[in-house]
Amino acid sequence: MATSGKERIAILGGGVGALSAAFYLTELPDAAERFEITVYQQGWRLGGKCASGHDMRPGYGHRIYEHGLHIFAGFYDQAFDLLRRAYDVLERPADHPNQTVWDAFTSQDTIALVDRSQPDDPELMWYMDFPPNDETPGDDLVIPPVMTMVQRLVSLLIKGGPPPRQATPGSSQGAVEWPVERCWTWLKAFVGREIDELEDAAIALMMREVSFVLEQHMLAVNSHDWPEAWKLEAERFLLSAFLVQTVIDGIVEDHVHQRGYDQLDHEEFSDWLRRHAIAVAKTQSPLWGTPEKRADQLVAWTPIASLYDYVFGYGDSGDVTKPNFGAGTALRSGFLMISYRGHFFWKMRGAMGDVVIAPLYLALRRRGVKFRFFSRISALNIDSHQPVVASVDYVQQADVAAADGEYDPLIEVPIPGWPEHLPLEGWPDQPLWPQLKDGARYKAAGRDFEAEHADAPVASDVTRQLRLGEDYDKLVLGISVGGLKQVCSSFPARLPASKWGPMFETLSLTRTCAMQLWFNRTQDDLGSRGADRTLTGADQPYSSWSDMSHLLSRETWAGQTRPLSIAYFCGQIQGPENGEAANQKARKEAEAWLKDDSKIYWRRATSSTSPYSLDPKLLYDPDPGGAGDVLSRQYIRANCSPSDLYVQSP
């Protein structure tokens, strides 16, 4: 215990997990009197994979740089609960543009998928609309049971639109009516307390009946004389219904409603899906084709492939022939996605560092939490006699010039139209060098504090140590999983009976990459096929994108010449390169990707003379005449440092 009598808690790492732990510790009763909390963070900013920064160079308009494409989903209840609490702590004035969480987010109800199901139309888009509802993210943190999820899935299929239940113009037949009442009779049994009293066989019987009702409607849809304009919608509906049937079969056969999702994670999701799709197809009419062919069609279907893109679910850094997604985690994730509250997606009105990380940091500071920046953890050491962490080795990367040793990490971004007395609190894209001793020398040398790790030490590193009982009483290990193999390398040998060894042997990590493009035309003028939407399902390594033009209001462009739209991309990237070599590879991959795929996104923006198909004159150049081409003055990065690696759910 400290001399103050408080319990000293050292939190290692400054990503979202570590900051969440710190915040909820401060939420405990009498936390200020009970705890002395210190966060140790490498480099100059918090956020981990969610860190962001503003470019402070003249002419660059405080451009936002992200590690990737960050968008909250409507099922992020825990995240919204955390942010709502943090914003309440800040007590921002009524005229602050980000007074509440809902001021800092904007909704999105439509997503787009690149639909590769039609060989004669490889650039086909599928726009999926998700109706908003009256629920609010964060109001309820209880995850619904499996049966409720099934009810929502079937309900979404019934209510979700095509094929239309009313008569269709140009058809020689009447409408295809859903056997809705019959279906709802069974679905109602899934909701309420009585489901807990049913035997497994009774649940299975009801689930089979729902699947049978779906089958009858699928046969009616398939035999209907659809106008040409509705045939693709009917085809999509049939596959959607087949997917629902497959999920129902998997839940029944694998007793998911009793045993939970985790017991499925020994099997890869596409294998699980294929196995149950074959089982369902064997009971269907032969008009659907062979069971194996039907199952393969479902597994390769655009929504399934897009789910893998959404979670970076391909092994070997984006090899689409090696899907790597645990079936239980995938099924739970899919169910949660359709359980969105309010809106399907919630886009941040600003950088993630400004909307999420800075408010958390400011709220924690207000509650007395201390931060030690430029502290890179290098090793956790187990006691030689008992299984406790006796000490923590860390590297002091730089010394702060201030007498109290406090580093002030945030900058004030003067957003046009905001009250002058309420600037945006944001993070810079590099350290605030004047706050560091020898800061000018570090800057001239191009010191990258975030790229450093145990395998890439710096000659000027100063090794220090935290000791149990002297510097901390308890530890919170909040370091990214990608860094655990280094800082906890002694754990498997020291704790052979633990799961550390198996975890390190099976841990699945992947590299990602990000690209941000600023245009001097609007997305509509460029012929965008996804304007004001988020799109996925394209080719790796930049398979997902979003129109982020709303962020122009959070940048500080001056004068008449300014960008008119922004597009963000992300995906998985292969290769062993690190540091700047990895960024250069990401740039080359971007050129090749734009050459092949830019026409999918911007129908009026290509040029036959461009080395990357996209007309470079349409990209906004903040430094005309500068070194390199205009693409080099956009933002492209590879995330390959240990703390940047995306943790998969294999």
C-alpha positions as CSV (number, residue, x, y, z in Angstrom):
1,M,0.0,0.0,0.0
2,A,1.1,3.6,-0.6
3,T,1.8,5.8,2.3
4,S,-1.6,7.4,1.6
5,G,-3.2,4.0,2.4
6,K,-4.5,3.7,-1.1
7,E,-4.1,0.6,-3.2
8,R,-1.7,1.3,-6.0
9,I,-2.9,-0.1,-9.4
10,A,-0.5,0.0,-12.4
11,I,-2.3,-0.3,-15.7
12,L,0.0,-1.4,-18.5
13,G,-1.0,-0.2,-21.9
14,G,-3.2,2.7,-23.1
15,G,-5.6,1.1,-25.6
16,V,-9.4,0.9,-25.3
17,G,-9.3,-2.1,-23.1
18,A,-6.8,-0.6,-20.6
19,L,-8.7,2.7,-20.6
20,S,-12.0,0.9,-20.0
21,A,-10.5,-0.9,-17.1
22,A,-9.2,2.3,-15.6
23,F,-12.6,4.1,-16.0
24,Y,-14.7,1.3,-14.5
25,L,-12.3,1.2,-11.5
26,T,-13.0,4.8,-11.0
27,E,-16.7,4.0,-11.0
28,L,-16.4,1.8,-8.0
29,P,-17.7,3.2,-4.6
30,D,-15.2,5.5,-2.9
31,A,-12.7,4.9,-5.7
32,A,-10.9,8.2,-5.1
33,E,-10.2,7.2,-1.5
34,R,-9.4,3.5,-2.3
35,F,-7.1,3.6,-5.4
36,E,-4.1,5.3,-6.8
37,I,-4.2,4.4,-10.5
38,T,-1.3,5.0,-13.0
39,V,-1.4,4.2,-16.7
40,Y,1.9,3.4,-18.4
41,Q,1.8,4.0,-22.2
42,Q,4.3,3.7,-25.0
43,G,4.8,6.9,-27.0
44,W,2.8,10.1,-26.9
45,R,-0.8,9.1,-27.4
46,L,-3.5,6.7,-26.2
47,G,-5.8,4.5,-28.1
48,G,-3.7,1.6,-29.4
49,K,-5.2,0.3,-32.6
50,C,-7.8,3.1,-32.3
51,A,-5.3,5.9,-32.0
52,S,-5.6,8.8,-34.4
53,G,-3.8,12.1,-35.0
54,H,-4.1,15.5,-36.7
55,D,-1.5,16.6,-39.2
56,M,-0.3,20.0,-37.9
57,R,1.8,21.0,-40.9
58,P,0.8,24.3,-42.5
59,G,-1.6,23.7,-45.4
60,Y,-2.7,20.3,-44.3
61,G,-5.9,21.5,-42.5
62,H,-5.4,19.4,-39.4
63,R,-6.2,16.3,-41.5
64,I,-7.3,13.3,-39.5
65,Y,-5.1,10.2,-39.7
66,E,-6.5,6.9,-38.4
67,H,-5.0,3.4,-38.0
68,G,-8.0,2.1,-40.0
69,L,-11.7,2.5,-40.7
70,H,-13.4,2.9,-37.4
71,I,-17.2,2.9,-37.2
72,F,-19.3,1.9,-34.2
73,A,-22.1,-0.6,-34.8
74,G,-25.5,-0.5,-33.2
75,F,-24.8,-3.4,-31.0
76,Y,-21.8,-1.8,-29.3
77,D,-23.8,-1.5,-26.1
78,Q,-20.8,-1.7,-23.7
79,A,-18.8,0.9,-25.7
80,F,-21.7,3.3,-25.7
81,D,-22.3,2.8,-22.0
82,L,-18.7,3.6,-21.3
83,L,-18.7,6.7,-23.5
84,R,-22.0,8.0,-22.1
85,R,-20.6,7.8,-18.6
86,A,-17.3,9.5,-19.6
87,Y,-19.1,12.4,-21.4
88,D,-21.2,12.9,-18.2
89,V,-18.0,13.2,-16.2
90,L,-16.8,16.0,-18.5
91,E,-20.0,18.1,-17.9
92,R,-19.4,20.0,-21.1
93,P,-21.4,23.3,-21.6
94,A,-24.5,23.3,-23.6
95,D,-22.9,25.2,-26.5
96,H,-20.1,22.6,-26.9
97,P,-20.6,20.8,-30.3
98,N,-19.8,17.5,-28.6
99,Q,-21.6,18.0,-25.4
100,T,-23.1,14.5,-25.4
101,V,-22.3,11.2,-27.1
102,W,-25.1,11.7,-29.5
103,D,-23.6,15.0,-30.7
104,A,-20.4,13.2,-31.5
105,F,-22.0,10.4,-33.7
106,T,-24.1,10.4,-36.8
107,S,-26.2,7.4,-37.9
108,Q,-26.0,5.3,-41.0
109,D,-28.7,2.8,-42.0
110,T,-27.5,1.7,-45.5
111,I,-24.5,-0.5,-46.3
112,A,-23.3,-1.6,-49.7
113,L,-21.8,-4.9,-50.7
114,V,-19.8,-5.7,-53.8
115,D,-22.0,-8.5,-55.2
116,R,-19.9,-11.0,-57.1
117,S,-22.8,-13.5,-57.6
118,Q,-23.6,-12.4,-61.2
119,P,-20.7,-13.3,-63.6
120,D,-22.0,-11.0,-66.3
121,D,-22.0,-8.0,-63.8
122,P,-18.8,-8.2,-61.7
123,E,-19.2,-4.6,-60.5
124,L,-22.8,-5.1,-59.2
125,M,-23.6,-3.4,-55.9
126,W,-26.1,-4.6,-53.3
127,Y,-27.5,-1.8,-51.2
128,M,-28.9,-3.1,-47.9
129,D,-31.2,-0.9,-45.9
130,F,-31.6,-1.6,-42.1
131,P,-34.7,0.2,-40.7
132,P,-33.9,2.3,-37.6
133,N,-35.6,1.5,-34.4
134,D,-36.4,3.4,-31.1
135,E,-33.8,1.7,-29.0
136,T,-30.7,3.4,-27.7
137,P,-27.2,1.8,-27.6
138,G,-26.0,1.3,-24.1
139,D,-29.4,1.2,-22.4
140,D,-29.3,-2.6,-22.0
141,L,-26.0,-4.5,-21.6
142,V,-27.6,-8.0,-21.4
143,I,-27.0,-10.1,-24.5
144,P,-30.3,-11.7,-25.6
145,P,-30.5,-15.5,-25.5
146,V,-30.1,-17.7,-28.5
147,M,-33.9,-18.2,-29.1
148,T,-34.5,-14.4,-29.0
149,M,-31.8,-14.0,-31.6
150,V,-33.4,-16.7,-33.8
151,Q,-36.7,-14.9,-33.5
152,R,-35.1,-11.6,-34.6
153,L,-33.4,-13.3,-37.5
154,V,-36.6,-14.8,-38.9
155,S,-38.5,-11.6,-38.2
156,L,-35.9,-9.6,-40.2
157,L,-36.3,-12.0,-43.1
158,I,-40.1,-11.6,-43.0
159,K,-40.1,-7.9,-42.6
160,G,-37.0,-7.1,-44.6
161,G,-38.5,-6.4,-47.9
162,P,-38.0,-8.2,-51.2
163,P,-39.6,-10.0,-52.7
164,P,-42.6,-7.7,-52.1
165,R,-45.7,-9.1,-50.5
166,Q,-47.9,-6.9,-52.7
167,A,-48.6,-7.6,-56.3
168,T,-45.7,-6.7,-58.6
169,P,-46.1,-4.6,-61.8
170,G,-45.5,-6.6,-65.0
171,S,-46.2,-10.0,-63.4
172,S,-48.9,-12.3,-64.7
173,Q,-49.5,-13.7,-61.2
174,G,-50.7,-12.2,-58.0
175,A,-48.6,-11.5,-55.0
176,V,-46.6,-14.2,-53.1
177,E,-48.1,-14.1,-49.7
178,W,-46.1,-15.0,-46.6
179,P,-47.7,-17.6,-44.3
180,V,-47.0,-15.0,-41.7
181,E,-49.6,-16.1,-39.1
182,R,-48.4,-19.7,-39.2
183,C,-44.8,-18.6,-38.8
184,W,-45.5,-16.2,-36.0
185,T,-47.4,-18.9,-34.1
186,W,-44.1,-20.8,-33.7
187,L,-41.9,-17.8,-33.3
188,K,-43.9,-16.5,-30.3
189,A,-43.0,-19.6,-28.5
190,F,-39.3,-18.6,-28.6
191,V,-40.0,-15.4,-26.6
192,G,-40.7,-15.3,-22.9
193,R,-39.9,-17.3,-19.9
194,E,-41.8,-20.4,-21.0
195,I,-38.9,-21.3,-23.3
196,D,-36.8,-22.3,-20.3
197,E,-39.4,-24.8,-19.3
198,L,-39.4,-26.6,-22.7
199,E,-37.5,-29.8,-23.3
200,D,-34.8,-29.8,-25.9
201,A,-36.9,-32.0,-28.2
202,A,-39.8,-29.6,-28.1
203,I,-37.5,-26.7,-29.0
204,A,-36.1,-28.7,-31.9
205,L,-39.6,-29.5,-33.1
206,M,-40.6,-25.8,-33.1
207,M,-37.4,-24.8,-34.9
208,R,-37.9,-27.5,-37.6
209,E,-41.5,-26.2,-38.1
210,V,-40.2,-22.7,-38.7
211,S,-37.7,-24.0,-41.2
212,F,-40.5,-25.9,-42.9
213,V,-42.6,-22.8,-43.2
214,L,-39.6,-21.0,-44.7
215,E,-39.3,-23.8,-47.2
216,Q,-42.9,-23.6,-48.4
217,H,-42.5,-19.9,-49.0
218,M,-39.2,-20.4,-50.8
219,L,-40.9,-22.8,-53.2
220,A,-43.7,-20.3,-53.8
221,V,-41.1,-17.5,-54.5
222,N,-39.1,-19.8,-56.8
223,S,-42.1,-20.7,-58.9
224,H,-43.5,-17.2,-59.2
225,D,-43.3,-15.4,-62.5
226,W,-41.2,-12.4,-61.4
227,P,-40.7,-9.4,-63.7
228,E,-37.1,-9.1,-64.8
229,A,-36.4,-6.2,-62.5
230,W,-37.3,-8.4,-59.5
231,K,-35.5,-11.6,-60.4
232,L,-32.2,-10.6,-58.7
233,E,-34.1,-9.6,-55.5
234,A,-36.0,-12.9,-55.5
235,E,-32.7,-14.8,-55.9
236,R,-31.2,-12.9,-53.0
237,F,-34.2,-13.6,-50.9
238,L,-34.0,-17.3,-51.6
239,L,-30.3,-17.4,-50.4
240,S,-31.2,-15.3,-47.4
241,A,-33.9,-17.8,-46.4
242,F,-31.6,-20.7,-47.0
243,L,-29.0,-19.1,-44.7
244,V,-31.7,-18.8,-42.0
245,Q,-32.6,-22.4,-42.5
246,T,-29.0,-23.4,-42.2
247,V,-28.5,-21.4,-39.0
248,I,-31.6,-23.0,-37.5
249,D,-30.3,-26.5,-38.4
250,G,-26.9,-25.7,-36.8
251,I,-28.5,-24.4,-33.6
252,V,-30.7,-27.5,-33.3
253,E,-28.1,-30.1,-34.2
254,D,-25.3,-28.6,-32.1
255,H,-27.6,-27.7,-29.2
256,V,-26.4,-24.1,-29.2
257,H,-29.4,-22.9,-27.2
258,Q,-28.3,-25.2,-24.4
259,R,-24.5,-25.3,-24.7
260,G,-23.7,-21.8,-25.9
261,Y,-21.7,-20.5,-28.7
262,D,-18.2,-21.1,-27.5
263,Q,-18.4,-24.9,-28.0
264,L,-18.5,-24.3,-31.7
265,D,-15.2,-22.4,-31.9
266,H,-13.2,-25.6,-32.6
267,E,-14.7,-25.5,-36.1
268,E,-14.1,-22.8,-38.7
269,F,-17.3,-20.9,-39.6
270,S,-17.4,-21.6,-43.3
271,D,-16.9,-25.3,-42.5
272,W,-19.7,-25.2,-39.9
273,L,-21.9,-23.3,-42.4
274,R,-21.2,-25.8,-45.2
275,R,-21.9,-28.8,-43.0
276,H,-25.3,-27.6,-42.0
277,A,-26.1,-26.2,-45.4
278,I,-25.6,-29.6,-46.9
279,A,-27.8,-31.2,-44.3
280,V,-30.6,-28.7,-45.0
281,A,-30.2,-29.0,-48.8
282,K,-30.6,-32.8,-48.7
283,T,-34.1,-32.4,-47.4
284,Q,-35.1,-29.8,-50.0
285,S,-36.6,-30.2,-53.4
286,P,-34.1,-31.2,-56.2
287,L,-34.8,-28.0,-58.0
288,W,-32.2,-26.3,-55.8
289,G,-29.3,-28.4,-57.2
290,T,-27.0,-30.8,-55.5
291,P,-26.6,-30.2,-51.7
292,E,-22.8,-29.7,-52.1
293,K,-23.2,-27.1,-54.9
294,R,-25.9,-25.3,-52.9
295,A,-23.8,-25.2,-49.8
296,D,-20.8,-23.9,-51.7
297,Q,-22.9,-21.2,-53.2
298,L,-24.0,-20.1,-49.7
299,V,-20.5,-20.1,-48.2
300,A,-19.2,-18.0,-51.1
301,W,-22.2,-15.7,-51.0
302,T,-21.5,-11.9,-50.7
303,P,-22.9,-11.4,-47.2
304,I,-20.8,-14.2,-45.8
305,A,-17.6,-13.0,-47.5
306,S,-18.4,-9.5,-46.2
307,L,-18.6,-10.8,-42.7
308,Y,-15.0,-12.1,-43.0
309,D,-13.9,-8.7,-44.3
310,Y,-15.7,-7.0,-41.4
311,V,-13.6,-8.9,-38.8
312,F,-10.4,-9.3,-40.8
313,G,-11.2,-13.0,-40.8
314,Y,-8.7,-14.4,-43.3
315,G,-5.6,-16.1,-42.0
316,D,-2.1,-15.3,-43.4
317,S,-2.8,-11.6,-43.5
318,G,-5.6,-11.6,-46.0
319,D,-5.4,-14.8,-48.0
320,V,-9.0,-15.3,-48.9
321,T,-8.4,-19.0,-49.5
322,K,-7.7,-19.4,-45.8
323,P,-10.7,-18.3,-43.8
324,N,-10.0,-18.2,-40.1
325,F,-13.1,-17.4,-38.0
326,G,-14.4,-19.5,-35.1
327,A,-17.9,-20.7,-35.8
328,G,-19.3,-19.8,-32.4
329,T,-17.8,-16.3,-32.4
330,A,-19.0,-15.8,-36.0
331,L,-22.6,-16.9,-35.1
332,R,-22.7,-14.7,-32.0
333,S,-21.3,-11.8,-34.1
334,G,-23.9,-12.2,-36.8
335,F,-26.7,-12.3,-34.3
336,L,-25.4,-9.3,-32.5
337,M,-25.3,-7.3,-35.8
338,I,-29.0,-7.8,-36.5
339,S,-29.7,-6.8,-32.9
340,Y,-28.6,-3.2,-33.5
341,R,-30.1,-0.4,-31.4
342,G,-31.2,2.8,-33.1
343,H,-29.2,2.4,-36.2
344,F,-27.1,-0.3,-37.9
345,F,-23.9,1.9,-37.9
346,W,-22.9,5.0,-35.9
347,K,-20.2,7.1,-37.5
348,M,-18.1,9.3,-35.4
349,R,-18.2,13.1,-36.1
350,G,-14.5,13.4,-35.8
351,A,-11.4,11.3,-35.3
352,M,-11.8,8.3,-33.1
353,G,-9.1,9.8,-30.9
354,D,-11.1,12.9,-30.5
355,V,-14.6,11.4,-30.1
356,V,-13.6,8.3,-28.0
357,I,-10.1,8.4,-26.6
358,A,-9.7,12.1,-25.6
359,P,-13.0,12.2,-23.6
360,L,-11.9,9.0,-21.8
361,Y,-8.5,10.5,-21.0
362,L,-9.9,13.8,-19.8
363,A,-12.5,12.0,-17.7
364,L,-9.8,9.9,-16.1
365,R,-7.6,12.8,-15.4
366,R,-10.5,14.6,-13.8
367,R,-10.9,11.5,-11.5
368,G,-7.2,11.6,-10.5
369,V,-5.8,8.9,-12.8
370,K,-2.1,9.5,-13.6
371,F,-0.5,8.9,-17.0
372,R,3.1,8.0,-17.7
373,F,3.7,8.4,-21.4
374,F,6.9,7.3,-23.2
375,S,7.0,4.2,-21.0
376,R,7.4,1.0,-23.2
377,I,6.8,-2.2,-21.2
378,S,9.5,-4.7,-22.1
379,A,8.9,-7.7,-19.7
380,L,6.7,-9.0,-16.8
381,N,8.7,-11.1,-14.4
382,I,7.2,-13.9,-12.4
383,D,8.4,-14.3,-8.8
384,S,10.8,-17.3,-8.4
385,H,8.7,-18.7,-5.5
386,Q,5.1,-17.9,-6.2
387,P,3.0,-17.3,-9.3
388,V,2.8,-13.5,-9.0
389,V,4.3,-10.8,-11.2
390,A,7.1,-9.6,-9.0
391,S,8.3,-6.8,-11.2
392,V,7.7,-5.1,-14.5
393,D,10.6,-4.0,-16.8
394,Y,10.0,-0.9,-18.9
395,V,11.9,1.5,-21.1
396,Q,11.7,5.3,-20.5
397,Q,11.8,6.4,-24.2
398,A,12.1,10.1,-23.5
399,D,12.2,12.5,-20.6
400,V,9.6,15.2,-20.2
401,A,10.9,18.8,-19.9
402,A,8.3,20.0,-17.4
403,A,9.5,20.1,-13.8
404,D,6.6,17.9,-12.6
405,G,7.3,15.3,-15.3
406,E,3.8,15.6,-16.7
407,Y,3.3,15.3,-20.5
408,D,0.2,17.2,-21.9
409,P,-0.7,15.1,-24.9
410,L,-3.7,17.0,-26.5
411,I,-3.8,19.8,-28.9
412,E,-6.6,22.3,-29.6
413,V,-8.0,22.1,-33.1
414,P,-9.8,25.3,-34.0
415,I,-12.8,23.9,-35.9
416,P,-14.5,26.4,-38.2
417,G,-18.0,27.3,-36.9
418,W,-17.3,26.1,-33.4
419,P,-17.3,28.6,-30.5
420,E,-13.7,30.0,-30.2
421,H,-13.7,29.3,-26.5
422,L,-14.4,25.7,-27.1
423,P,-11.8,24.2,-29.4
424,L,-11.8,20.5,-30.2
425,E,-9.5,18.5,-28.0
426,G,-7.5,16.2,-30.2
427,W,-4.3,14.2,-30.6
428,P,-1.4,15.3,-32.8
429,D,0.0,12.9,-35.4
430,Q,3.4,13.1,-33.7
431,P,4.8,14.0,-30.3
432,L,4.7,17.5,-29.1
433,W,8.5,17.8,-29.4
434,P,8.9,21.0,-27.3
435,Q,7.6,19.2,-24.2
436,L,10.5,16.7,-24.4
437,K,14.0,17.0,-23.3
438,D,16.1,16.8,-26.5
439,G,12.8,17.0,-28.4
440,A,14.4,18.8,-31.4
441,R,17.0,16.1,-31.7
442,Y,14.4,13.3,-31.6
443,K,12.4,15.1,-34.3
444,A,15.4,15.6,-36.6
445,A,16.3,11.9,-36.2
446,G,12.7,10.9,-37.1
447,R,12.2,9.0,-33.8
448,D,9.1,6.8,-34.0
449,F,8.3,5.9,-30.4
450,E,5.3,3.7,-31.5
451,A,7.3,1.5,-33.8
452,E,9.7,0.5,-31.0
453,H,9.4,-2.9,-29.3
454,A,11.5,-5.5,-27.6
455,D,12.8,-6.8,-31.0
456,A,13.7,-3.3,-32.1
457,P,15.4,-1.5,-29.2
458,V,16.8,2.0,-29.4
459,A,20.4,2.7,-28.2
460,S,19.2,5.5,-25.9
461,D,16.7,3.3,-24.1
462,V,16.8,3.7,-20.4
463,T,15.7,0.6,-18.6
464,R,13.6,1.0,-15.4
465,Q,11.6,-1.3,-13.2
466,L,8.3,-1.3,-11.2
467,R,8.3,-3.6,-8.2
468,L,5.5,-5.3,-6.4
469,G,4.9,-3.8,-3.0
470,E,7.0,-0.8,-3.8
471,D,5.5,0.7,-7.0
472,Y,2.3,-1.3,-7.3
473,D,0.0,-3.6,-5.4
474,K,-2.0,-4.9,-8.4
475,L,-1.5,-4.9,-12.1
476,V,-4.0,-4.6,-15.0
477,L,-2.5,-6.1,-18.1
478,G,-4.0,-4.0,-20.8
479,I,-1.3,-4.5,-23.5
480,S,-2.5,-5.5,-26.9
481,V,-2.4,-9.3,-27.5
482,G,0.1,-8.7,-30.2
483,G,2.7,-7.6,-27.6
484,L,2.1,-10.3,-25.1
485,K,4.4,-12.8,-26.6
486,Q,7.2,-10.4,-25.9
487,V,6.4,-8.9,-22.6
488,C,5.1,-12.3,-21.2
489,S,7.6,-14.5,-22.9
490,S,8.7,-16.2,-19.7
491,F,5.2,-17.2,-18.6
492,P,4.8,-20.5,-20.4
493,A,8.0,-22.0,-18.9
494,R,7.4,-20.4,-15.5
495,L,3.7,-21.4,-15.4
496,P,3.6,-24.7,-17.4
497,A,0.2,-25.7,-16.1
498,S,-1.4,-22.5,-17.3
499,K,-2.9,-21.7,-20.7
500,W,-0.2,-19.2,-21.6
501,G,1.8,-21.7,-23.6
502,P,-1.2,-23.0,-25.7
503,M,-2.4,-19.4,-26.2
504,F,1.0,-18.3,-27.6
505,E,1.0,-21.4,-29.9
506,T,-2.4,-20.9,-31.3
507,L,-2.7,-17.1,-31.1
508,S,-3.8,-15.7,-34.5
509,L,-2.8,-12.2,-35.4
510,T,-2.9,-10.4,-38.7
511,R,-1.5,-7.3,-40.3
512,T,-3.9,-4.6,-41.6
513,C,-3.5,-1.6,-43.8
514,A,-5.3,1.7,-44.2
515,M,-5.7,4.3,-47.0
516,Q,-7.3,7.7,-46.8
517,L,-7.9,9.8,-49.9
518,W,-9.0,13.4,-50.1
519,F,-10.7,14.5,-53.3
520,N,-11.3,17.9,-54.9
521,R,-14.7,16.7,-56.1
522,T,-17.7,15.4,-54.2
523,Q,-18.3,11.7,-54.2
524,D,-21.4,12.2,-56.3
525,D,-19.4,14.1,-58.9
526,L,-16.9,11.2,-59.0
527,G,-19.7,8.8,-59.8
528,S,-19.4,7.1,-56.5
529,R,-21.4,3.9,-56.1
530,G,-21.3,4.1,-52.4
531,A,-21.7,7.8,-51.5
532,D,-22.6,8.3,-47.9
533,R,-22.4,4.6,-47.3
534,T,-20.0,2.0,-45.9
535,L,-19.1,-0.7,-48.4
536,T,-17.3,-4.0,-48.2
537,G,-16.7,-7.2,-50.2
538,A,-14.1,-5.8,-52.6
539,D,-10.7,-7.2,-53.2
540,Q,-8.0,-7.3,-50.6
541,P,-6.0,-5.5,-49.3
542,Y,-8.4,-2.6,-49.3
543,S,-11.6,-4.6,-49.2
544,S,-13.8,-2.2,-47.1
545,W,-14.4,1.5,-47.5
546,S,-16.6,4.3,-46.3
547,D,-17.5,7.8,-47.5
548,M,-16.1,9.9,-44.6
549,S,-16.8,13.3,-46.2
550,H,-18.6,14.4,-43.1
551,L,-15.2,14.7,-41.4
552,L,-14.4,17.7,-43.5
553,S,-16.3,19.7,-40.8
554,R,-13.7,18.4,-38.3
555,E,-10.7,19.5,-40.3
556,T,-9.6,23.2,-40.6
557,W,-9.3,23.8,-44.3
558,A,-9.0,27.5,-45.2
559,G,-9.4,29.4,-48.4
560,Q,-11.4,28.6,-51.5
561,T,-9.3,25.6,-52.5
562,R,-10.1,22.7,-50.2
563,P,-11.0,19.0,-50.4
564,L,-14.7,18.3,-51.1
565,S,-14.9,14.6,-50.0
566,I,-12.9,11.9,-48.2
567,A,-12.8,8.1,-48.6
568,Y,-11.3,5.7,-46.0
569,F,-10.2,2.1,-46.8
570,C,-8.9,-0.8,-44.8
571,G,-8.2,-4.5,-45.2
572,Q,-5.5,-7.1,-44.5
573,I,-2.0,-7.1,-46.0
574,Q,0.5,-9.8,-46.4
575,G,4.3,-9.8,-45.9
576,P,7.1,-9.8,-43.3
577,E,8.1,-6.1,-43.7
578,N,8.2,-3.7,-40.7
579,G,8.4,0.0,-40.2
580,E,8.7,2.2,-43.3
581,A,9.3,-0.8,-45.5
582,A,5.8,-2.0,-44.6
583,N,4.4,1.4,-45.4
584,Q,6.1,1.4,-48.8
585,K,4.6,-2.0,-49.5
586,A,1.1,-0.7,-48.5
587,R,1.6,2.2,-50.9
588,K,2.6,-0.2,-53.8
589,E,-0.4,-2.4,-52.9
590,A,-2.6,0.7,-53.0
591,E,-1.4,1.6,-56.5
592,A,-2.1,-1.9,-57.8
593,W,-5.5,-2.1,-56.0
594,L,-6.6,1.3,-57.4
595,K,-5.7,0.2,-60.9
596,D,-7.9,-2.8,-60.6
597,D,-10.7,-1.6,-58.4
598,S,-11.1,2.1,-58.5
599,K,-13.7,1.9,-61.3
600,I,-15.9,-0.1,-58.9
601,Y,-16.2,3.0,-56.7
602,W,-15.9,6.0,-59.0
603,R,-17.3,5.6,-62.4
604,R,-16.4,9.1,-63.5
605,A,-12.9,9.3,-62.0
606,T,-10.7,7.0,-64.0
607,S,-8.0,7.9,-66.4
608,S,-6.3,5.7,-69.0
609,T,-3.0,7.5,-68.5
610,S,-3.0,7.2,-64.7
611,P,-0.5,4.7,-63.3
612,Y,-3.2,3.7,-60.8
613,S,-6.3,4.2,-63.0
614,L,-7.8,6.8,-60.7
615,D,-7.2,10.2,-62.2
616,P,-4.6,11.9,-60.0
617,K,-5.9,15.3,-60.8
618,L,-9.0,14.5,-58.8
619,L,-7.1,13.9,-55.6
620,Y,-6.7,17.0,-53.4
621,D,-3.0,18.0,-53.1
622,P,-2.1,19.9,-49.9
623,D,1.4,20.6,-51.2
624,P,1.4,21.1,-55.0
625,G,4.8,20.8,-56.4
626,G,6.1,18.9,-53.4
627,A,8.3,15.8,-53.6
628,G,6.7,12.7,-55.0
629,D,3.3,12.4,-56.6
630,V,-0.1,13.4,-55.2
631,L,-0.8,9.9,-54.0
632,S,2.2,10.1,-51.7
633,R,0.5,13.1,-50.0
634,Q,-2.6,11.1,-49.2
635,Y,-2.4,8.8,-46.1
636,I,-1.5,5.1,-46.5
637,R,-0.1,3.0,-43.7
638,A,0.6,-0.6,-42.7
639,N,-0.2,-1.8,-39.2
640,C,2.5,-4.3,-38.4
641,S,4.0,-3.4,-35.0
642,P,3.0,-5.9,-32.3
643,S,0.5,-3.5,-30.7
644,D,-1.0,-2.8,-34.1
645,L,-1.7,-6.4,-35.1
646,Y,-5.4,-7.3,-35.3
647,V,-6.4,-10.1,-33.0
648,Q,-8.4,-12.7,-34.8
649,S,-11.0,-15.2,-33.5
650,P,-9.8,-18.4,-35.0
